[in-house]
Amino acid sequence: MQQIPDMGELIRLAQTPAGQRLIALLQKKGGSRLQQAIENAAAGDYDKAKAVFSELLSTPEAQVLIKELEGRK
């Protein structure tokens, strides 16, 4: 199982160029579904949130950006 990075690490990654492009991609592709996933997670319904994020992050564009972010660790 993959370890979840701490909040500081997530913020640092989100501020990188690849992180910014990934956030923009998620907003563009996910739209209202992304907002709903965030609300689900905040309410404790992680399964619904995970399903949306998994789908959005499985796109080829997202995978390229994720690999770029992984290289920055």
C-alpha positions in Angstrom: 0.0 0.0 0.0 1.3 3.4 -1.0 2.1 5.8 1.9 0.2 9.1 2.0 2.6 12.1 2.1 2.3 14.6 4.9 0.5 17.9 4.4 3.8 19.8 4.0 4.9 17.5 1.3 1.6 17.8 -0.5 1.8 21.6 -0.4 5.4 21.6 -1.6 4.5 19.3 -4.6 1.4 21.3 -5.4 3.5 24.4 -5.7 5.8 22.9 -8.4 5.1 23.5 -12.1 4.1 19.8 -12.5 1.9 20.1 -9.5 0.2 23.2 -10.8 -0.4 21.5 -14.2 -1.8 18.4 -12.4 -4.2 20.5 -10.3 -5.4 22.4 -13.4 -5.9 19.1 -15.3 -7.9 17.7 -12.4 -10.1 20.8 -12.3 -10.6 20.8 -16.1 -11.3 17.1 -16.4 -13.1 16.6 -13.0 -15.2 19.8 -12.8 -18.0 19.3 -10.3 -17.0 15.7 -9.7 -13.7 16.8 -8.3 -15.5 19.2 -5.9 -17.9 16.5 -4.9 -14.9 14.1 -4.2 -13.3 16.7 -2.0 -16.6 17.2 -0.1 -17.0 13.4 0.2 -13.5 13.1 1.7 -14.1 16.0 4.1 -17.3 14.2 5.2 -15.3 10.9 5.7 -16.6 9.1 2.7 -13.2 8.1 1.4 -14.4 5.4 -0.9 -16.3 7.8 -3.2 -13.5 10.3 -3.1 -10.9 7.7 -4.0 -13.0 6.4 -6.9 -13.2 9.8 -8.5 -9.5 10.6 -7.9 -8.4 7.2 -9.2 -10.4 7.7 -12.4 -9.0 11.2 -12.9 -5.5 10.3 -12.1 -5.5 7.3 -14.4 -5.5 9.4 -17.6 -2.3 9.4 -19.6 -1.8 13.2 -19.0 -2.1 12.8 -15.3 0.3 9.8 -15.3 3.0 11.9 -17.0 2.6 14.6 -14.4 2.6 12.1 -11.5 5.8 10.5 -12.7 7.4 14.0 -12.9 6.3 14.7 -9.3 7.6 11.4 -8.1 11.0 12.3 -9.5 11.1 15.4 -7.3 10.8 13.5 -4.0 
